[in-house]
């Protein structure tokens, strides 16, 4: 856990890629669920944010 947080603080690729991947997965889950309208409404924004974040983070150092 400490290594993950220090990776976030130092802008390391591994930690930020994990956060971006979680955002992408969360957006897909929000898109596929039929019960909560606000989650469906914001699913595209969350997925897009995670995708753009992943593209930017892939240029961070290891």
Secondary structure, 3 states (H helix, E strand, C coil): CHHHHHHHHCCCHHHHHHHHHHHHHHHHHHHHCCCCHHHHHHHHHHHHHHHHHHHHHCCCCC
